[in-house]
Amino acid sequence: MKLNNTLTRTVVAIIGIPFVAAACYFGGILFLIFTLGIGLLSFHEFSVMAGHKESYVNRPLGFIAIAAIVINGYVSLTGFEFLFLIFIPVLILSELFRDKESAILNLGGTLLGVLYIGLCSYSLIKIREFSSYSPLLYEQGGFLVISVMVSIWACDSAAFFIGSAIGRHKLFPRVSPKKSWEGAIAGFIFSVITMIAARAVILDFLTISDVIVIGLITGIFGQIGDLAESLLKRDAGVKDSSNLIPGHGGIFDRFDSLLFTAPLVYIYLFVRFYGQ
């Protein structure tokens, strides 16, 4: 069974990685569709988990809000923030016509999903499109997103294998009993090393300080993002956010660290290029 699961994971990765890399590299509408997929599917999976706690998320309004947030990250509509402010009163008004248990839980679940997943997805778009209003070339934004993804993957892999081999001190047993401090430290180190290596290959437009900071962000907050989603899953009583990706769980499972990391990477880039 374990061998079959490993084989399934490997086959899915071989098929999926080229598409993800192409979406990141070419950017534009392809990356917009990719990010919309992550945001909308993650929100759907989140809403299903919330349902296990009798919080009935307003999916139609949530889908519209997340799509609007992500698309605005791509086209930067003038005055968009005023349109988004309409979302909250409309959401509250719609709850008057829903016979779905606790209004507080429903509204809270919807807002959490929209703000958490929507704004993090928005940040991912802004990282990819950052070069369109900075000194960077457009494809360099793609290289940066790819490097962040690889850094997170290196972190996860190092944390798993080294943690399994020498892990003795539990990280957060209430949330994720198998994770250890030894694994977390190894993941953190490999995140930074991966970003430094990426600079030597494709990120030569960034300074060594830039890639170290981004490596620190992915190494620390990527793992926190994984723990945050584990907290939600444990509370909902589910192992995976869904079984959409064979051998990998759901979209939210695969991109939880990337979503959690994206806002901080974007903030760093903004301050780095415009804060001086």
C-alpha positions in Angstrom: 0.0 0.0 0.0 2.8 2.4 0.9 4.7 1.6 -2.3 1.5 2.1 -4.4 0.9 5.5 -2.7 4.5 6.5 -3.3 4.3 5.5 -7.0 1.0 7.5 -7.3 2.5 10.6 -5.8 5.5 10.3 -8.1 3.5 9.9 -11.2 1.2 12.8 -10.3 4.3 15.0 -9.6 5.9 14.1 -12.9 2.7 15.1 -14.8 1.9 18.2 -12.7 5.3 19.8 -12.2 5.8 20.7 -15.9 2.4 22.4 -16.0 3.1 24.4 -12.8 6.5 25.4 -14.1 5.1 26.5 -17.4 2.4 28.6 -15.7 4.9 30.3 -13.6 7.4 31.0 -16.4 4.9 32.2 -19.0 2.8 34.1 -16.5 -0.1 36.1 -17.9 -3.5 34.5 -18.3 -2.0 31.0 -17.8 -0.7 31.9 -14.3 -4.0 33.8 -13.6 -5.9 30.6 -14.3 -3.5 28.6 -12.3 -3.9 30.9 -9.3 -7.6 31.1 -9.6 -7.7 27.3 -9.6 -5.7 27.2 -6.4 -7.8 29.9 -4.7 -11.3 28.6 -5.7 -10.6 24.9 -5.1 -8.9 25.6 -1.8 -11.9 27.7 -0.7 -14.2 24.9 -1.7 -12.1 22.4 0.3 -12.1 24.8 3.2 -15.8 25.2 3.1 -16.3 21.4 3.2 -14.0 21.3 6.3 -16.0 24.1 7.9 -19.2 22.1 7.3 -17.8 19.4 9.7 -18.0 22.1 12.4 -21.5 23.2 11.4 -20.2 26.4 9.8 -22.0 26.6 6.4 -19.8 28.8 4.3 -21.6 30.8 1.6 -19.8 29.3 -1.4 -21.4 31.3 -4.2 -20.5 34.7 -2.7 -17.1 33.3 -1.5 -16.2 32.1 -5.0 -17.2 35.5 -6.5 -15.2 37.4 -3.8 -12.0 35.3 -4.3 -12.2 35.4 -8.1 -12.6 39.2 -7.8 -9.6 39.5 -5.4 -7.3 37.4 -7.6 -8.3 39.0 -10.9 -7.8 42.4 -9.3 -4.3 41.3 -8.5 -3.7 40.8 -12.2 -5.5 43.8 -13.7 -5.3 46.3 -10.7 -8.7 47.9 -11.2 -9.0 51.5 -10.0 -11.3 51.9 -7.0 -11.7 48.2 -6.6 -11.4 48.4 -2.9 -14.8 50.2 -2.7 -16.5 47.4 -4.7 -15.0 44.9 -2.3 -16.4 46.7 0.7 -19.9 45.9 -0.7 -19.1 42.2 -0.1 -19.5 42.3 3.7 -23.0 43.9 3.8 -24.2 41.7 0.9 -22.8 38.6 2.8 -24.7 39.6 5.9 -27.9 40.3 4.0 -27.7 37.0 2.2 -27.5 35.2 5.6 -31.0 36.4 6.4 -32.3 34.2 3.6 -30.3 31.1 4.5 -31.6 28.5 6.9 -28.2 27.2 7.9 -27.8 26.9 11.6 -25.6 29.5 13.3 -25.3 32.8 11.4 -22.2 33.7 13.3 -20.4 30.5 12.4 -21.5 30.8 8.8 -20.4 34.4 8.4 -17.2 33.8 10.3 -16.3 30.8 8.2 -17.0 32.6 4.9 -15.0 35.7 5.9 -12.1 33.6 7.1 -12.0 31.6 3.9 -12.3 34.6 1.7 -9.6 36.7 3.6 -7.2 33.8 4.2 -7.3 32.1 0.8 -8.3 35.1 -1.3 -5.7 37.5 0.0 -2.9 34.9 -0.1 -3.8 34.0 -3.7 -3.8 37.7 -4.5 -0.3 37.9 -3.1 0.8 35.1 -5.3 -0.4 36.9 -8.4 1.3 40.1 -7.2 4.7 38.3 -6.9 4.4 36.9 -10.4 3.3 40.3 -11.8 5.7 42.3 -9.7 8.2 42.7 -12.6 5.6 44.5 -14.6 6.0 47.6 -12.4 9.6 47.1 -11.2 13.1 47.0 -12.8 12.8 43.2 -13.3 12.2 41.6 -16.6 8.8 39.8 -16.9 10.2 36.2 -16.9 12.2 36.9 -13.8 8.9 37.0 -11.8 8.3 33.5 -13.0 11.8 32.4 -11.9 11.1 33.9 -8.5 7.8 32.0 -8.0 9.4 28.8 -9.2 12.3 29.3 -6.7 9.9 29.9 -3.8 8.0 26.7 -4.7 11.2 24.7 -4.9 12.4 26.2 -1.6 9.1 25.1 0.1 9.4 21.6 -1.5 13.0 21.4 -0.2 11.9 22.5 3.2 9.1 19.9 3.3 11.3 17.1 2.1 14.2 17.9 4.5 11.8 18.2 7.4 10.1 14.9 6.6 13.2 12.8 5.9 15.5 14.2 8.6 12.7 14.5 11.1 11.8 10.8 10.5 15.5 9.8 10.9 16.6 11.8 14.0 13.5 13.7 15.2 13.1 13.3 19.0 11.4 16.5 20.1 7.8 17.1 19.0 7.1 20.5 17.4 3.4 20.9 18.0 2.0 17.5 18.9 -1.6 18.8 19.4 -1.6 19.9 15.8 0.8 17.6 13.9 2.1 14.7 16.1 4.7 13.5 13.6 6.5 16.8 13.1 9.7 17.4 15.2 11.9 20.4 16.0 14.8 18.6 14.3 12.9 18.3 11.1 11.7 21.9 11.3 15.2 23.2 11.7 16.5 21.0 8.8 13.6 22.3 6.6 14.5 25.9 7.6 18.2 25.4 6.7 17.4 23.7 3.3 15.0 26.5 2.4 17.7 29.1 2.7 20.3 26.9 0.9 17.8 26.3 -1.9 17.2 30.0 -2.4 21.0 30.7 -2.4 21.4 28.0 -5.0 18.6 29.5 -7.0 20.4 32.8 -7.1 23.4 31.1 -8.7 21.2 29.6 -11.4 18.2 31.8 -12.2 17.9 34.6 -9.5 21.0 36.6 -10.3 18.8 39.8 -10.5 18.4 39.6 -6.7 21.1 40.2 -4.1 22.4 37.5 -1.8 20.6 39.4 1.1 17.3 39.2 -0.9 17.5 35.4 -1.4 18.5 34.8 2.2 15.5 36.8 3.5 13.1 35.0 1.1 14.6 31.7 2.2 14.0 32.7 5.8 10.4 33.5 5.0 9.8 30.2 3.2 11.6 28.2 5.8 9.7 29.7 8.7 6.3 30.7 7.4 6.0 27.9 4.9 6.1 25.5 7.9 3.7 27.7 9.9 1.3 27.6 6.9 1.4 23.8 6.9 0.7 23.7 10.6 -2.1 26.2 10.2 -3.9 24.0 7.7 -3.2 20.9 9.9 -4.9 22.8 12.7 -8.0 23.3 10.6 -8.0 19.7 9.4 -7.6 18.3 12.9 -10.4 20.5 14.1 -12.6 19.3 11.3 -11.6 15.7 11.9 -10.3 15.0 8.4 -6.9 13.7 7.2 -6.8 15.6 3.9 -8.7 18.7 2.6 -9.9 16.4 -0.2 -8.8 13.5 -2.4 -8.7 15.6 -5.6 -5.0 14.9 -6.3 -4.2 11.2 -6.1 -1.7 10.4 -3.5 -1.4 14.1 -2.5 -4.7 15.0 -0.9 -6.3 18.3 -1.9 -5.3 21.5 -3.5 -5.3 23.2 -0.1 -3.0 20.5 1.2 -0.5 21.0 -1.7 -0.4 24.8 -1.6 -1.0 25.7 2.0 2.7 26.7 2.6 2.8 28.6 -0.7 -0.4 30.5 0.1 0.8 31.4 3.7 4.2 32.5 2.5 3.1 34.6 -0.5 1.9 37.7 1.4 5.2 38.0 3.3 7.4 37.5 0.1 5.3 40.1 -1.6 5.6 42.6 1.2 9.3 42.1 1.3 9.6 42.7 -2.5 7.4 45.8 -2.2 9.5 47.3 0.6 12.7 46.2 -1.1 12.0 48.0 -4.4 9.8 50.9 -3.2 10.6 51.4 0.4 13.8 53.2 -0.2 
